[in-house]
């Protein structure tokens, strides 16, 4: 039997640190449920001392996970950090405190201003203090990829002797070449006494585009846990992508003497879920989960795949949940067909919840020859955004064209049920709509990004708009909206962003 490689998902901590990818507690819980369905081994739920929201997220995910997986909270090697993490993790049946400090010359000299002896002393104290709260303590040696190897061996030895159950060797800056990183792991495996009794974890970044290669080389040299994120989200160029390392291990398990417990059929669904929540689109040619990952445009490729799939596909799309639907949905489809397809996509509705979804589906189907999976997910996402809204769109009408001045007449419904109508002029129809929204909502912000894409193929596709706005305190908020009318989509996306901004201000007040 090959050895089990634990999958440590940090989408909700390091992944959320991608600019504009922040998630509130409810969104984190949605992702956590999917991670539990996928059977990941560890969920790093947040950095509890960093904010009340992160504290709450760690506590709620701890309560949600039960015995299904370990729930981890990050700390610095600071007593107060560790105390707050322990408090947040009190709800978890399988809690882990993840503590540590920088170990490279740069981190010791410029950031921490510690000698090597002082760093070892602080590491030992942090591990022992964390062990006074929980049995499972992970020690991270930040920037281990640029650390002096003799000192790295020394501080990891000290962490193991202090009682760490997991030692994390991060290439924090994505600096290493795969064989160099593998040699670092091998040095630790061969030179740290007792390391065979602890989990050796790796946390690699993609600054040079080699995060997956670094992780695979680490596994080949003795690592037994990989820290990764869905879609490779994370600081700068991102982290190791879970879907890539899981499938690489699956394809080369015998060579690596390794396997994981992840349900790979959930990979595509998880990718789309995280993309939908964060507003960060997955590039079409992204390995495993990109829209083109199993697409063939060349005539030679098409001929080969039709004769035998594995001539050009090393992975069966069904193995990662990317299999296409065999049900063609249109305006003639009934309740049973639509419910069946939603169930295949992983959605479950009560009868009361399903009826408005079906009505929304009919509105889309009346405008399109065929409704695709992307349309179905967009329908649900739009309804979810509307259910949580503080301000909702009641009506919008645009007058524009040469030589007219673009004019928007807009009616919004507040959370108290009152309707407010405003008229505004702009340089274009979207500008006019947004100015009308600003008149009603009265929240100061700057629009920093506006993008629009078709949800599916065809001239009758739904248009999905994504916007980013920056509040007065510098926080960035993502908004998304979809509709057959691109002006309506634009209005819904802007309202979604403003609703998030308002909700965040209320929570912090």
C-alpha positions as CSV (number, residue, x, y, z in Angstrom):
1,X,0.0,0.0,0.0
2,X,1.4,3.4,-0.9
3,X,1.7,6.1,1.8
4,X,-1.1,8.6,2.4
5,X,-0.3,12.2,1.6
6,X,-2.4,14.5,3.7
7,X,-4.1,17.4,1.8
8,X,-4.0,20.6,3.8
9,X,-6.3,23.1,2.2
10,X,-5.5,26.8,2.9
11,X,-8.0,28.4,0.5
12,X,-9.7,30.1,3.4
13,X,-6.5,31.5,4.8
14,X,-3.7,32.0,2.3
15,X,-6.0,31.8,-0.7
16,X,-8.2,34.5,0.7
17,X,-5.1,36.8,0.8
18,X,-5.3,37.2,-2.9
19,X,-6.2,40.8,-3.6
20,X,-10.0,41.1,-3.8
21,X,-10.6,37.5,-2.9
22,X,-11.8,38.1,0.7
23,X,-14.8,36.1,1.9
24,X,-17.2,36.6,4.7
25,X,-18.0,33.9,7.2
26,X,-21.1,32.6,5.3
27,X,-19.1,32.3,2.1
28,X,-16.2,30.5,4.0
29,X,-18.7,28.0,5.4
30,X,-20.0,27.3,1.9
31,X,-16.4,26.5,0.7
32,X,-15.7,24.5,3.9
33,X,-18.7,22.3,3.2
34,X,-17.3,21.6,-0.2
35,X,-13.9,20.8,1.3
36,X,-15.4,18.4,3.7
37,X,-17.3,16.7,0.8
38,X,-13.9,16.4,-1.0
39,X,-12.5,14.7,2.1
40,X,-9.5,17.0,2.5
41,X,-7.5,16.1,5.6
42,X,-7.0,19.6,7.1
43,X,-8.8,22.9,6.6
44,X,-6.8,26.0,7.6
45,X,-9.8,28.1,8.4
46,X,-8.1,31.5,9.1
47,X,-5.8,33.6,11.2
48,X,-8.0,34.1,14.4
49,X,-6.2,37.1,15.9
50,X,-6.2,39.1,12.6
51,X,-9.9,40.1,12.8
52,X,-13.2,39.3,14.5
53,X,-14.4,37.9,11.1
54,X,-11.5,35.4,11.0
55,X,-12.1,34.4,14.6
56,X,-15.7,33.7,13.9
57,X,-14.9,31.8,10.7
58,X,-12.5,29.5,12.5
59,X,-15.0,28.9,15.3
60,X,-17.9,28.2,12.9
61,X,-15.8,25.9,10.6
62,X,-14.6,24.0,13.7
63,X,-18.2,23.4,14.7
64,X,-19.1,22.4,11.2
65,X,-16.2,19.9,10.6
66,X,-16.8,17.6,13.5
67,X,-14.8,14.4,13.1
68,X,-14.5,14.8,9.3
69,X,-11.2,16.7,9.2
70,X,-8.7,18.7,11.2
71,X,-9.4,22.4,11.6
72,X,-6.4,24.6,11.8
73,X,-5.8,28.2,12.9
74,X,-2.7,30.2,12.0
75,X,-0.7,32.2,14.5
76,X,2.6,34.0,14.8
77,X,5.0,32.8,17.5
78,X,3.3,35.2,19.9
79,X,1.6,34.1,23.1
80,X,-1.5,36.2,22.5
81,X,-1.9,34.9,18.9
82,X,-1.8,31.3,20.3
83,X,-4.3,32.1,23.1
84,X,-6.8,33.6,20.6
85,X,-6.4,30.7,18.2
86,X,-7.0,28.2,21.0
87,X,-10.2,30.1,21.9
88,X,-11.4,30.1,18.4
89,X,-10.6,26.4,18.0
90,X,-12.5,25.4,21.1
91,X,-15.5,24.4,18.9
92,X,-13.4,21.9,16.9
93,X,-13.2,18.2,17.7
94,X,-9.9,17.9,15.9
95,X,-8.1,21.3,16.4
96,X,-4.6,22.2,15.3
97,X,-2.6,25.4,16.1
98,X,-0.2,26.4,13.3
99,X,2.5,28.6,14.7
100,X,6.0,29.6,13.6
101,X,8.3,32.3,12.4
102,X,10.7,33.2,9.6
103,X,14.0,31.3,9.4
104,X,15.9,32.8,6.4
105,X,18.7,35.3,6.9
106,X,16.5,37.9,5.4
107,X,13.6,37.3,7.8
108,X,15.8,36.9,10.9
109,X,17.8,40.1,10.1
110,X,15.3,42.4,8.5
111,X,11.9,41.4,9.7
112,X,12.3,39.7,13.1
113,X,15.7,41.2,14.1
114,X,16.5,38.0,15.9
115,X,19.7,36.0,16.2
116,X,19.5,32.3,15.3
117,X,19.6,31.4,19.0
118,X,16.8,33.8,19.8
119,X,14.7,32.3,16.9
120,X,15.2,28.8,18.2
121,X,14.2,29.9,21.7
122,X,11.1,31.6,20.4
123,X,10.1,28.6,18.2
124,X,10.5,26.2,21.2
125,X,8.4,28.4,23.4
126,X,5.7,28.8,20.8
127,X,5.4,25.1,20.2
128,X,5.3,24.3,23.9
129,X,2.8,27.0,24.6
130,X,0.5,25.8,21.8
131,X,0.8,22.3,23.1
132,X,-0.6,23.5,26.4
133,X,-3.9,24.1,24.6
134,X,-4.1,21.4,21.9
135,X,-2.4,18.1,21.2
136,X,-1.9,18.8,17.5
137,X,0.7,21.6,16.8
138,X,2.2,22.4,13.5
139,X,5.4,24.5,13.3
140,X,6.1,26.5,10.2
141,X,9.6,27.7,9.3
142,X,8.7,30.6,7.1
143,X,10.9,31.2,4.0
144,X,12.6,27.9,4.6
145,X,13.3,27.8,0.8
146,X,16.0,30.5,1.4
147,X,17.2,29.4,4.8
148,X,20.7,28.1,5.6
149,X,20.2,24.4,5.6
150,X,22.2,23.7,8.8
151,X,20.1,26.3,10.7
152,X,16.9,24.9,9.1
153,X,17.8,21.4,10.4
154,X,18.6,22.9,13.9
155,X,15.3,24.8,14.3
156,X,13.2,21.9,13.0
157,X,15.0,19.6,15.4
158,X,14.1,22.0,18.2
159,X,10.4,22.1,17.1
160,X,10.2,18.3,17.0
161,X,11.9,18.0,20.4
162,X,9.4,20.6,21.8
163,X,6.5,18.4,20.7
164,X,5.4,19.6,17.2
165,X,3.3,17.0,15.5
166,X,3.7,18.6,12.1
167,X,6.7,20.6,10.7
168,X,5.9,22.8,7.7
169,X,8.7,23.7,5.2
170,X,7.5,26.6,3.1
171,X,9.1,28.0,0.0
172,X,7.3,31.2,0.9
173,X,8.6,33.2,-2.1
174,X,8.5,30.5,-4.7
175,X,12.3,30.8,-5.1
176,X,13.5,27.2,-5.2
177,X,14.1,25.0,-8.1
178,X,12.4,21.6,-7.6
179,X,15.5,19.6,-7.1
180,X,16.9,22.1,-4.6
181,X,13.7,22.0,-2.6
182,X,13.7,18.3,-2.7
183,X,17.2,18.2,-1.4
184,X,16.1,20.4,1.6
185,X,13.4,18.0,2.5
186,X,15.8,15.1,2.1
187,X,18.3,16.9,4.5
188,X,15.6,17.2,7.1
189,X,14.4,13.6,6.7
190,X,17.9,12.3,7.1
191,X,19.2,14.6,9.8
192,X,16.4,15.5,12.2
193,X,16.0,12.9,15.0
194,X,12.4,11.7,15.5
195,X,11.2,13.2,12.2
196,X,9.8,9.8,11.2
197,X,7.2,10.3,14.0
198,X,5.9,13.6,12.7
199,X,4.3,14.8,9.5
200,X,6.6,16.7,7.1
201,X,4.5,19.3,5.3
202,X,5.3,21.6,2.4
203,X,3.8,24.9,1.4
204,X,5.0,26.1,-2.0
205,X,4.3,29.3,-3.9
206,X,4.1,29.8,-7.7
207,X,6.2,32.9,-8.2
208,X,8.3,31.0,-10.8
209,X,5.4,28.9,-12.0
210,X,6.8,25.7,-10.3
211,X,4.6,25.3,-7.2
212,X,3.3,21.9,-8.2
213,X,6.7,20.7,-9.3
214,X,8.2,21.8,-6.0
215,X,5.4,19.9,-4.1
216,X,5.9,16.7,-6.1
217,X,9.7,16.8,-5.6
218,X,9.1,17.2,-1.9
219,X,6.8,14.2,-1.8
220,X,9.4,12.2,-3.7
221,X,11.9,13.1,-1.0
222,X,9.8,12.3,2.0
223,X,7.1,15.0,2.6
224,X,3.8,13.5,3.7
225,X,1.5,16.6,3.7
226,X,0.9,19.2,0.9
227,X,-0.5,22.7,1.7
228,X,-2.5,24.0,-1.2
229,X,-5.5,26.0,-2.4
230,X,-8.3,25.5,-4.9
231,X,-7.5,27.1,-8.2
232,X,-4.0,28.0,-6.8
233,X,-5.2,31.1,-5.1
234,X,-2.9,32.9,-2.8
235,X,-0.4,35.7,-2.2
236,X,1.2,37.2,-5.4
237,X,1.3,34.4,-8.0
238,X,-0.6,32.0,-5.7
239,X,0.0,28.7,-4.0
240,X,0.2,25.1,-5.1
241,X,-3.2,24.2,-6.8
242,X,-4.9,21.4,-5.0
243,X,-6.4,20.0,-8.2
244,X,-2.9,19.8,-9.8
245,X,-1.1,18.0,-6.9
246,X,-4.0,15.6,-6.2
247,X,-4.2,14.5,-9.9
248,X,-0.4,14.4,-10.3
249,X,-0.3,12.0,-7.3
250,X,-3.2,10.0,-8.7
251,X,-1.5,9.6,-12.1
252,X,2.0,8.8,-10.6
253,X,1.1,7.2,-7.3
254,X,3.3,4.1,-7.8
255,X,6.3,6.1,-8.8
256,X,5.8,8.5,-5.9
257,X,4.7,5.8,-3.5
258,X,1.8,8.0,-2.6
259,X,-1.9,8.5,-2.7
260,X,-4.5,11.0,-1.3
261,X,-8.0,10.5,0.1
262,X,-9.5,13.4,-1.9
263,X,-12.7,12.7,-3.9
264,X,-11.4,14.0,-7.2
265,X,-14.9,14.0,-8.7
266,X,-15.5,17.2,-6.7
267,X,-12.5,19.1,-8.1
268,X,-14.3,20.9,-10.9
269,X,-17.3,21.8,-8.8
270,X,-15.0,23.2,-6.0
271,X,-13.1,25.3,-8.6
272,X,-16.3,26.9,-9.9
273,X,-17.6,27.5,-6.4
274,X,-14.5,29.3,-5.3
275,X,-14.3,31.3,-8.6
276,X,-17.9,32.3,-8.2
277,X,-17.5,33.4,-4.5
278,X,-14.2,35.3,-5.0
279,X,-14.9,36.8,-8.4
280,X,-11.5,35.5,-9.6
281,X,-12.0,33.8,-12.9
282,X,-10.1,30.6,-13.8
283,X,-8.0,30.9,-16.9
284,X,-9.4,28.7,-19.7
285,X,-6.2,26.7,-20.1
286,X,-5.8,26.1,-16.4
287,X,-4.8,22.5,-15.7
288,X,-7.5,20.1,-14.6
289,X,-10.3,22.6,-14.0
290,X,-10.0,25.2,-16.9
291,X,-12.7,25.5,-19.4
292,X,-10.4,24.1,-22.1
293,X,-8.7,21.4,-20.0
294,X,-10.6,18.7,-21.9
295,X,-11.4,20.7,-25.1
296,X,-10.1,19.6,-28.5
297,X,-10.1,22.1,-31.5
298,X,-7.5,20.5,-33.8
299,X,-9.0,18.1,-36.4
300,X,-6.2,15.6,-35.7
301,X,-6.9,15.7,-32.0
302,X,-10.6,15.3,-32.5
303,X,-10.1,12.3,-34.7
304,X,-7.7,10.7,-32.2
305,X,-10.0,11.3,-29.2
306,X,-13.0,9.9,-31.1
307,X,-11.2,6.7,-31.8
308,X,-9.7,6.4,-28.3
309,X,-10.0,9.0,-25.6
310,X,-6.6,8.4,-24.1
311,X,-4.8,9.3,-27.3
312,X,-4.9,13.0,-26.2
313,X,-6.5,12.8,-22.7
314,X,-4.5,11.4,-19.8
315,X,-7.4,12.0,-17.4
316,X,-11.0,11.0,-17.8
317,X,-13.0,14.2,-17.4
318,X,-15.5,12.3,-15.3
319,X,-12.8,11.6,-12.7
320,X,-12.5,15.3,-11.9
321,X,-16.3,16.1,-12.2
322,X,-16.0,17.7,-15.6
323,X,-18.3,15.3,-17.5
324,X,-20.9,17.0,-19.7
325,X,-24.6,16.8,-19.2
326,X,-26.6,14.5,-21.3
327,X,-29.8,16.4,-20.7
328,X,-30.6,19.3,-23.0
329,X,-32.6,21.9,-21.1
330,X,-34.9,24.2,-22.8
331,X,-38.2,26.1,-22.2
332,X,-40.0,22.8,-22.7
333,X,-38.2,21.1,-19.8
334,X,-40.3,20.3,-16.7
335,X,-39.6,20.4,-13.0
336,X,-38.3,16.8,-12.9
337,X,-35.6,17.4,-15.6
338,X,-34.4,20.6,-14.1
339,X,-34.2,19.2,-10.6
340,X,-32.3,16.2,-11.8
341,X,-29.7,18.3,-13.6
342,X,-29.3,20.5,-10.5
343,X,-28.8,17.4,-8.4
344,X,-26.1,16.2,-10.8
345,X,-24.4,19.6,-10.3
346,X,-24.5,19.1,-6.5
347,X,-27.5,21.4,-5.6
348,X,-30.3,20.3,-3.3
349,X,-33.6,22.3,-2.9
350,X,-36.7,21.9,-0.9
351,X,-40.0,22.2,-2.9
352,X,-40.4,25.8,-1.6
353,X,-36.8,26.8,-2.6
354,X,-37.1,25.1,-6.0
355,X,-40.2,26.8,-7.3
356,X,-38.6,30.3,-7.6
357,X,-35.5,28.7,-9.2
358,X,-37.7,27.0,-11.7
359,X,-39.5,30.3,-12.5
360,X,-36.1,32.0,-13.0
361,X,-35.0,29.1,-15.2
362,X,-38.1,29.6,-17.4
363,X,-37.4,33.3,-17.8
364,X,-33.9,32.4,-19.1
365,X,-35.1,29.5,-21.2
366,X,-37.7,31.6,-23.0
367,X,-34.8,33.8,-24.3
368,X,-32.4,30.9,-25.3
369,X,-32.6,27.9,-27.4
370,X,-30.7,25.8,-24.8
371,X,-29.8,26.4,-21.2
372,X,-26.3,25.2,-20.2
373,X,-24.8,24.2,-16.8
374,X,-23.2,27.7,-16.5
375,X,-26.6,29.3,-16.9
376,X,-28.0,27.1,-14.2
377,X,-25.2,28.0,-11.8
378,X,-25.6,31.7,-12.7
379,X,-29.4,31.5,-11.9
380,X,-28.7,30.1,-8.4
381,X,-25.9,32.6,-7.7
382,X,-28.1,35.5,-8.8
383,X,-30.9,34.4,-6.5
384,X,-28.5,33.9,-3.6
385,X,-27.1,37.4,-4.1
386,X,-30.7,38.8,-4.2
387,X,-31.7,37.0,-1.0
388,X,-28.8,38.6,0.9
389,X,-29.2,42.1,-0.5
390,X,-29.7,45.3,1.4
391,X,-30.7,47.2,-1.7
392,X,-32.4,45.3,-4.6
393,X,-33.1,46.3,-8.2
394,X,-36.8,46.9,-8.9
395,X,-36.6,48.6,-12.4
396,X,-34.1,50.3,-14.6
397,X,-34.6,52.0,-18.0
398,X,-32.0,53.5,-20.2
399,X,-32.2,56.1,-23.0
400,X,-29.1,56.5,-25.1
401,X,-27.7,56.7,-28.5
402,X,-26.3,59.5,-30.8
403,X,-27.0,62.4,-30.3
404,X,-28.8,61.6,-27.0
405,X,-27.3,62.0,-23.6
406,X,-27.3,58.6,-21.8
407,X,-30.0,58.8,-19.2
408,X,-30.9,56.2,-16.5
409,X,-34.2,56.0,-14.6
410,X,-33.7,53.6,-11.7
411,X,-35.9,52.2,-8.9
412,X,-34.4,50.4,-5.9
413,X,-36.0,48.6,-3.0
414,X,-34.5,49.1,0.4
415,X,-34.4,46.5,3.2
416,X,-37.4,48.3,4.7
417,X,-39.4,47.7,1.5
418,X,-39.5,51.3,0.4
419,X,-39.0,52.1,-3.3
420,X,-36.8,55.0,-4.3
421,X,-36.5,56.3,-7.9
422,X,-33.7,58.5,-9.3
423,X,-32.7,59.8,-12.6
424,X,-29.1,60.3,-13.6
425,X,-27.0,61.2,-16.7
426,X,-23.7,59.8,-17.7
427,X,-21.0,59.4,-20.4
428,X,-22.6,56.1,-21.3
429,X,-25.5,53.9,-20.2
430,X,-23.5,52.0,-17.5
431,X,-22.1,55.3,-16.1
432,X,-25.6,56.7,-16.0
433,X,-27.0,53.7,-14.1
434,X,-24.1,53.7,-11.6
435,X,-24.6,57.4,-10.9
436,X,-28.3,56.8,-10.3
437,X,-27.5,53.9,-7.9
438,X,-25.1,56.3,-6.0
439,X,-27.8,58.8,-5.6
440,X,-30.1,56.3,-3.9
441,X,-27.5,54.3,-1.9
442,X,-25.3,57.2,-0.9
443,X,-22.1,55.2,-0.2
444,X,-18.8,56.7,-1.2
445,X,-16.6,54.3,-3.2
446,X,-14.4,54.2,-6.3
447,X,-15.0,51.7,-9.2
448,X,-11.6,50.1,-9.9
449,X,-12.5,47.3,-12.3
450,X,-15.4,46.4,-14.6
451,X,-15.5,43.3,-16.7
452,X,-18.2,41.4,-18.6
453,X,-18.3,37.9,-20.1
454,X,-20.8,35.5,-21.6
455,X,-21.8,32.8,-19.1
456,X,-22.1,30.3,-22.0
457,X,-21.7,30.1,-25.7
458,X,-24.1,31.7,-28.3
459,X,-25.4,35.1,-29.1
460,X,-28.3,34.6,-26.6
461,X,-25.9,33.9,-23.7
462,X,-26.4,35.4,-20.3
463,X,-24.0,38.3,-19.6
464,X,-22.2,38.2,-16.3
465,X,-20.5,41.4,-15.0
466,X,-17.9,41.5,-12.3
467,X,-16.9,44.8,-10.6
468,X,-14.4,45.8,-8.0
469,X,-15.0,48.8,-5.8
470,X,-12.8,50.4,-3.2
471,X,-14.4,51.8,-0.1
472,X,-13.2,54.9,1.8
473,X,-11.0,52.7,4.1
474,X,-9.2,51.1,1.2
475,X,-11.0,47.8,1.4
476,X,-11.8,46.1,-2.0
477,X,-15.3,44.5,-2.6
478,X,-16.3,42.2,-5.4
479,X,-19.7,42.4,-7.0
480,X,-21.2,40.1,-9.6
481,X,-24.5,40.2,-11.5
482,X,-26.0,38.3,-14.4
483,X,-28.9,38.8,-16.8
484,X,-29.8,38.6,-20.5
485,X,-29.6,42.4,-20.6
486,X,-26.0,43.6,-20.0
487,X,-27.2,46.9,-18.4
488,X,-29.2,45.0,-15.9
489,X,-26.2,42.7,-15.2
490,X,-24.0,45.8,-14.7
491,X,-26.5,47.3,-12.2
492,X,-26.8,44.1,-10.3
493,X,-23.1,43.7,-10.0
494,X,-22.6,47.2,-8.7
495,X,-25.4,46.8,-6.2
496,X,-23.9,43.4,-5.1
497,X,-20.5,45.2,-4.4
498,X,-22.2,48.1,-2.5
499,X,-24.3,45.7,-0.4
500,X,-21.1,43.9,0.6
501,X,-19.5,47.2,1.5
502,X,-22.4,48.3,3.6
503,X,-22.7,44.9,5.4
504,X,-18.9,45.0,6.2
505,X,-19.2,48.5,7.6
506,X,-22.1,47.4,9.8
507,X,-20.2,44.4,11.0
508,X,-17.2,46.5,12.0
509,X,-19.3,49.3,13.6
